[in-house]
Amino acid sequence: MPLLEVKNLCIDINSSRGKYNLADNISFDVQQRETFGLVGESGCGKSITALSIIKLITHPLFISGGEILFNGQDLLKLSEKEMRRVRGKDISMIFQEPMTSLDPIFTVEDQLIEMLKIHRAMMKREEMLAKITSILELVGISRIKDVLASYPHQLSGGMLQRVMIAMAMLLDPRLLIADEPTTALDVTIQAQILALMNDLKEHYDTSVIIITHDLGVIAETCRRVAVLYAGQIVEQGEAGEIFHNPAHPYTQGLLKSMKTLGAKEKLYSIKGTVPSMDGIGSGCRFSARCDYSGDGCEKEQALDEVSTGHLCRCFQAARKDVS
């Protein structure tokens, strides 16, 4: 049984202009000790999908349908009190901006201690500090006393990211959600953070969901990947298969947009922009930006299998080569 199963998840928003669908029948699963990737442009629905897993969707957003099964239990049926026992302990999340995720008026030590007080109330303070010290060593922090005594604004971006990872792994969670874990970090630190997350996964037998717009991160870390566009999964399958044989025009555009070392040609960009909430029709959501749109694209596209384990939301992908 998969550790996590997201089934037909729908997320809507109530606005002054009406109700709009932001995530449409999102379905995927994460196996034990697997690293699964969610990739797409900003605004495609990656982060709200992740936040819905730990039920941190707030008004005016709301989950309008679907199931989120964690170890066979539907998280959407749990009360807020029950979810507080799950967050941090069983499912942890590394948020996109560590500077804004950590409280600026408390030291790093205070914030790590607070997590243990909530979930491990029987531990003595000396035991808590020993646990914190061991996890900080594991994430590669050497000046532990200095870091623990520091406030968030006193630490660099790379150090803050390591603190966030330590906080997320402090209670040995079974699932770790990493939302843009390498954003705003230089290339050297990015590589260190990705290697660190992989080491922690092996050390704790943790499953990982990585959310990113960076296909390089996906290629380096994930076994399977789902490509999101305008609130829908448009392609899903083994990372290697999708990178070498992309079936959806959007995935192809993302791959062509990657800069390769030594390339002299002009960088490719996908024409147009992601549609606004009120600009989404009933047909293919990518058709206005697609070079291959034609008859049939005005109809709703199904997520069909184009090869074993490789799903694509494009009726043309099953009948001809669109690469």
Long-range contacts (C-beta under 8 A, 24 or more apart in sequence): 1-71, 1-72, 2-29, 2-30, 2-31, 2-32, 3-30, 3-31, 3-32, 3-34, 3-70, 3-71, 3-174, 3-175, 3-207, 4-29, 4-30, 4-53, 4-68, 4-69, 4-70, 4-175, 4-207, 4-209, 5-29, 5-67, 5-68, 5-69, 6-49, 6-53, 6-66, 6-67, 6-68, 6-69, 7-66, 7-67, 7-68, 7-69, 8-65, 8-66, 8-67, 9-49, 9-52, 9-63, 9-65, 9-66, 9-67, 9-68, 10-63, 10-64, 10-65, 10-66, 11-45, 11-48, 11-49, 11-52, 11-57, 11-61, 11-62, 11-63, 11-64, 11-231, 12-61, 12-62, 12-64, 13-60, 13-61, 13-62, 13-277, 14-59, 14-60, 14-62, 15-60, 15-277, 17-277, 17-278, 18-278, 20-277, 20-278, 20-280, 21-64, 21-231, 21-280, 22-48, 22-61, 22-231, 22-277, 23-48, 23-49, 23-52, 23-231, 24-231, 24-232, 25-66, 25-232, 26-66, 26-228, 26-231, 26-232, 26-233, 27-233, 28-226, 28-233, 28-236, 30-175, 30-207, 30-209, 31-207, 32-205, 32-207, 33-201, 33-202, 33-205, 33-206, 33-207, 34-207, 34-208, 34-223, 34-224, 35-198, 35-201, 35-207, 35-208, 35-209, 35-210, 35-221, 35-222, 35-223, 36-207, 36-208, 36-209, 36-210, 36-222, 36-223, 36-224, 36-225, 36-226, 37-209, 37-210, 37-211, 37-212, 37-217, 37-218, 37-221, 37-222, 37-224, 37-225, 37-226, 37-239, 38-209, 38-210, 38-211, 38-212, 38-225, 38-226, 38-228, 39-211, 39-212, 39-213, 39-214, 39-215, 39-218, 39-225, 39-226, 39-227, 39-228, 39-254, 40-213, 40-227, 40-228, 40-229, 40-254, 41-213, 41-229, 41-274, 42-213, 42-274, 43-274, 44-228, 44-229, 44-230, 44-231, 44-274, 45-228, 45-230, 45-231, 45-232, 46-179, 46-211, 46-212, 46-228, 47-96, 47-179, 47-211, 49-228, 50-93, 50-177, 50-179, 50-209, 50-211, 51-93, 53-91, 53-177, 53-209, 54-83, 54-86, 54-87, 54-91, 54-93, 54-177, 55-80, 55-83, 70-175, 71-174, 84-118, 85-119, 88-115, 88-118, 88-119, 88-170, 88-171, 88-173, 89-119, 89-171, 89-173, 90-173, 90-174, 90-175, 91-173, 91-174, 91-175, 91-176, 91-177, 92-167, 92-168, 92-169, 92-171, 92-173, 92-175, 92-176, 92-177, 93-168, 93-176, 93-177, 93-178, 93-179, 94-161, 94-164, 94-165, 94-168, 94-176, 94-177, 94-178, 94-179, 94-181, 95-164, 95-179, 96-179, 96-180, 96-183, 97-183, 98-152, 98-157, 98-160, 98-161, 98-163, 98-164, 99-152, 99-153, 99-157, 99-160, 101-164, 102-152, 102-160, 102-163, 102-164, 103-152, 104-151, 104-152, 104-153, 105-151, 106-151, 107-148, 107-149, 107-150, 107-151, 108-147, 108-148, 108-149, 108-150, 108-151, 108-152, 108-155, 108-163, 109-148, 109-149, 111-167, 112-148, 112-166, 112-167, 112-170, 115-167, 115-170, 115-171, 116-170, 116-171, 119-171, 120-171, 131-170, 132-166, 132-170, 135-166, 135-169, 135-170, 136-162, 136-163, 136-166, 138-166, 138-169, 138-199, 138-200, 138-203, 139-163, 139-165, 139-166, 139-169, 139-196, 139-200, 140-192, 140-196, 141-166, 157-184, 157-185, 157-189, 158-185, 158-186, 158-189, 158-192, 158-193, 161-185, 161-189, 161-193, 162-193, 162-196, 165-193, 165-196, 165-197, 165-200, 169-200, 169-204, 169-206, 172-204, 172-206, 173-204, 173-206, 174-205, 174-206, 174-207, 175-206, 175-207, 175-208, 175-209, 176-200, 176-201, 176-206, 176-207, 176-208, 176-209, 177-208, 177-209, 177-211, 178-208, 178-209, 178-210, 178-211, 179-211, 180-211, 180-212, 180-213, 181-210, 181-212, 181-217, 182-212, 182-214, 182-217, 190-217, 194-220, 194-221, 197-221, 215-243, 215-254, 215-255, 215-258, 216-258, 219-243, 227-251, 227-254, 229-274, 229-285, 229-286, 230-274, 230-275, 230-280, 230-285, 230-286, 231-280, 231-285, 232-285, 232-313, 233-303, 233-311, 233-313, 234-286, 234-303, 234-312, 234-313, 234-314, 235-310, 235-311, 235-312, 235-313, 236-303, 236-310, 236-311, 237-307, 237-309, 237-310, 237-311, 238-309, 238-310, 241-307, 241-309, 241-310, 242-310, 245-307, 245-310, 246-323, 247-306, 247-310, 247-312, 247-314, 247-317, 247-322, 248-286, 248-312, 248-313, 248-314, 248-317, 249-286, 249-290, 249-291, 249-292, 249-314, 249-322, 250-286, 250-289, 250-290, 252-322, 252-323, 253-289, 284-313, 284-314, 292-316, 292-322
